[in-house]
Amino acid sequence: MRLEGKHIVLGVTGSIAAYKAAILVRLLKKEGCEVQVLMTPTAREFIAPLTLATLSSRPILVDFFDPENGAWNSHVSLGIWADALVIAPATANTLCKMSAGIADNLLLTTYLSARSEVFAAPAMDEDMYRHTAVQTALETLASRGVHMVEPGTGFLASGLEGKGRMAEPEEIVEALVQRLVPSGLPLQGRHFLVTAGPTYEQIDPVRYIGNHSSGKMGFAVAETLAARGAHVTLVTGPTSCTARHPQITCVPVVSAAEMLQACLDVFPQTDGAVMAAAVADYRPAQTSDRKIKKSAETLSLTLCPTEDIAARLGALKTDRQVLAGFALETDDEEAHALDKMQRKHFDFIVLNSLRDEGAGFRGDTNKITILSPDGDVARFPLESKQRAAGRIADRICALL
């Protein structure tokens, strides 16, 4: 039981995702926690307090006092008791109130009184999640030390599909373990470089050569390494992903040449790198500073290769550094991945196959195989990219 004896205050707000709070309570109890559930008044419309009271073995607290006997529910005492305050689901309403310091219910007053680590798992429709007010609140809270457990992408309660699904309870528990358990920070004091996303190679001011990479896998790796104690320099091509961990420094780039230079600036000072970016292999030999007008049925482009960033770092790597790469293949997957690992001097390579449903670009899941120079092959099932990132971090920790 990794969290044995830990006191967890779980705040449940008014979201359809509130049903996941029951699963989260069970997982926390299984890890050895004492769990006190606080509910906002609206949360009671989505899940019965009796369910959470039964699972947590504690009365559910909603109001500042019990109207039957006047017993006071002290937010100050709760804030002192807690080893962690976890707000899951965290609605846009609650997150914005937290950011503004509004304290109009027991959960919010407990947040303002908490001396512990605070975690929030946002849950809302994508349009709400993307709204400037919510994004500003998330950035403000992250800057104050609130640990955001990133929402997933999928079907939402509105019937639409997009980002805003509350993280799975297992992911929230892992976030707690990595932060609260000393042995869960094996990379404390380490520095890693991670690359993520695509690169864009300009044709003219409005067109480019690129690919479908969303950057989600690279960002998941960066977040996981940071959660285990490392400082991470994340060199990222154009993506819509956001890194919120305070130990991640983002370096935005566009082209392969820019990514190469950013990596060369950082890599010698690191303990290693994870090359998760989908770097364009070719760029136009010539670019136009004006938009190319349509003037013929066909247009020919002459392409020349970009410099191989991973191979360049592999040539620079010292014995004290760990270098990991990715291979996204469509055929003869393991043979191509092994060849790439040897040519680029990787300590291990993470293989994806586009033939595996749910793996590859854009989605929130991945199915990876980790191959090592000694012939070891570790195959994993389809799982969240966060969990896959944990597998990669485990391998790095073992090598170090």
ChimeraX attribute file (.defattr): number of C-alpha atoms within 10 A of each C-alpha:
attribute: neighborCount
match mode: 1-to-1
recipient: residues
	/A:1	10
	/A:2	19
	/A:3	19
	/A:4	14
	/A:5	13
	/A:6	20
	/A:7	21
	/A:8	25
	/A:9	27
	/A:10	25
	/A:11	27
	/A:12	31
	/A:13	29
	/A:14	23
	/A:15	23
	/A:16	19
	/A:17	25
	/A:18	24
	/A:19	17
	/A:20	17
	/A:21	23
	/A:22	19
	/A:23	15
	/A:24	22
	/A:25	25
	/A:26	17
	/A:27	16
	/A:28	26
	/A:29	20
	/A:30	14
	/A:31	17
	/A:32	16
	/A:33	22
	/A:34	22
	/A:35	22
	/A:36	23
	/A:37	26
	/A:38	27
	/A:39	24
	/A:40	20
	/A:41	16
	/A:42	13
	/A:43	22
	/A:44	17
	/A:45	14
	/A:46	15
	/A:47	22
	/A:48	14
	/A:49	18
	/A:50	13
	/A:51	14
	/A:52	26
	/A:53	18
	/A:54	13
	/A:55	15
	/A:56	20
	/A:57	14
	/A:58	14
	/A:59	14
	/A:60	18
	/A:61	20
	/A:62	22
	/A:63	16
	/A:64	16
	/A:65	14
	/A:66	12
	/A:67	9
	/A:68	6
	/A:69	7
	/A:70	9
	/A:71	10
	/A:72	11
	/A:73	15
	/A:74	14
	/A:75	20
	/A:76	15
	/A:77	12
	/A:78	24
	/A:79	20
	/A:80	15
	/A:81	18
	/A:82	23
	/A:83	21
	/A:84	22
	/A:85	27
	/A:86	28
	/A:87	27
	/A:88	28
	/A:89	29
	/A:90	25
	/A:91	27
	/A:92	24
	/A:93	12
	/A:94	22
	/A:95	24
	/A:96	20
	/A:97	15
	/A:98	20
	/A:99	17
	/A:100	12
	/A:101	13
	/A:102	13
	/A:103	15
	/A:104	10
	/A:105	17
	/A:106	22
	/A:107	30
	/A:108	21
	/A:109	20
	/A:110	23
	/A:111	23
	/A:112	15
	/A:113	16
	/A:114	22
	/A:115	17
	/A:116	17
	/A:117	17
	/A:118	22
	/A:119	23
	/A:120	27
	/A:121	24
	/A:122	28
	/A:123	28
	/A:124	24
	/A:125	21
	/A:126	19
	/A:127	12
	/A:128	16
	/A:129	21
	/A:130	14
	/A:131	11
	/A:132	11
	/A:133	13
	/A:134	20
	/A:135	17
	/A:136	15
	/A:137	19
	/A:138	24
	/A:139	16
	/A:140	17
	/A:141	21
	/A:142	20
	/A:143	13
	/A:144	12
	/A:145	14
	/A:146	20
	/A:147	23
	/A:148	23
	/A:149	24
	/A:150	24
	/A:151	21
	/A:152	21
	/A:153	18
	/A:154	16
	/A:155	14
	/A:156	19
	/A:157	14
	/A:158	9
	/A:159	9
	/A:160	11
	/A:161	14
	/A:162	15
	/A:163	22
	/A:164	25
	/A:165	25
	/A:166	28
	/A:167	23
	/A:168	20
	/A:169	20
	/A:170	14
	/A:171	18
	/A:172	22
	/A:173	19
	/A:174	19
	/A:175	19
	/A:176	24
	/A:177	19
	/A:178	20
	/A:179	18
	/A:180	17
	/A:181	14
	/A:182	12
	/A:183	12
	/A:184	18
	/A:185	18
	/A:186	19
	/A:187	21
	/A:188	15
	/A:189	11
	/A:190	16
	/A:191	22
	/A:192	25
	/A:193	26
	/A:194	25
	/A:195	30
	/A:196	30
	/A:197	28
	/A:198	26
	/A:199	27
	/A:200	20
	/A:201	22
	/A:202	19
	/A:203	20
	/A:204	15
	/A:205	12
	/A:206	11
	/A:207	14
	/A:208	16
	/A:209	16
	/A:210	19
	/A:211	14
	/A:212	11
	/A:213	23
	/A:214	23
	/A:215	24
	/A:216	24
	/A:217	27
	/A:218	27
	/A:219	29
	/A:220	23
	/A:221	28
	/A:222	33
	/A:223	26
	/A:224	26
	/A:225	32
	/A:226	24
	/A:227	27
	/A:228	25
	/A:229	20
	/A:230	22
	/A:231	24
	/A:232	26
	/A:233	24
	/A:234	26
	/A:235	28
	/A:236	25
	/A:237	26
	/A:238	18
	/A:239	17
	/A:240	9
	/A:241	15
	/A:242	13
	/A:243	18
	/A:244	22
	/A:245	21
	/A:246	17
	/A:247	18
	/A:248	23
	/A:249	16
	/A:250	17
	/A:251	14
	/A:252	16
	/A:253	20
	/A:254	18
	/A:255	22
	/A:256	25
	/A:257	18
	/A:258	14
	/A:259	23
	/A:260	21
	/A:261	12
	/A:262	20
	/A:263	24
	/A:264	14
	/A:265	10
	/A:266	15
	/A:267	20
	/A:268	15
	/A:269	12
	/A:270	18
	/A:271	21
	/A:272	24
	/A:273	28
	/A:274	27
	/A:275	26
	/A:276	27
	/A:277	28
	/A:278	24
	/A:279	28
	/A:280	19
	/A:281	16
	/A:282	16
	/A:283	24
	/A:284	18
	/A:285	11
	/A:286	13
	/A:287	17
	/A:288	13
	/A:289	11
	/A:290	10
	/A:291	12
	/A:292	14
	/A:293	6
	/A:294	8
	/A:295	7
	/A:296	6
	/A:297	5
	/A:298	6
	/A:299	8
	/A:300	5
	/A:301	11
	/A:302	9
	/A:303	12
	/A:304	12
	/A:305	11
	/A:306	17
	/A:307	16
	/A:308	16
	/A:309	19
	/A:310	27
	/A:311	18
	/A:312	15
	/A:313	22
	/A:314	23
	/A:315	12
	/A:316	13
	/A:317	20
	/A:318	13
	/A:319	6
	/A:320	10
	/A:321	19
	/A:322	23
	/A:323	24
	/A:324	25
	/A:325	25
	/A:326	23
	/A:327	22
	/A:328	18
	/A:329	17
	/A:330	12
	/A:331	11
	/A:332	9
	/A:333	16
	/A:334	18
	/A:335	11
	/A:336	15
	/A:337	24
	/A:338	19
	/A:339	10
	/A:340	18
	/A:341	26
	/A:342	16
	/A:343	13
	/A:344	19
	/A:345	22
	/A:346	27
	/A:347	21
	/A:348	27
	/A:349	27
	/A:350	25
	/A:351	22
	/A:352	23
	/A:353	21
	/A:354	15
	/A:355	12
	/A:356	13
	/A:357	11
	/A:358	17
	/A:359	21
	/A:360	23
	/A:361	20
	/A:362	15
	/A:363	17
	/A:364	21
	/A:365	22
	/A:366	26
	/A:367	22
	/A:368	28
	/A:369	21
	/A:370	22
	/A:371	21
	/A:372	18
	/A:373	14
	/A:374	8
	/A:375	8
	/A:376	10
	/A:377	14
	/A:378	12
	/A:379	13
	/A:380	13
	/A:381	10
	/A:382	16
	/A:383	15
	/A:384	22
	/A:385	23
	/A:386	26
	/A:387	19
	/A:388	24
	/A:389	22
	/A:390	19
	/A:391	20
	/A:392	22
	/A:393	20
	/A:394	14
	/A:395	17
	/A:396	20
	/A:397	14
	/A:398	9
	/A:399	12
	/A:400	12
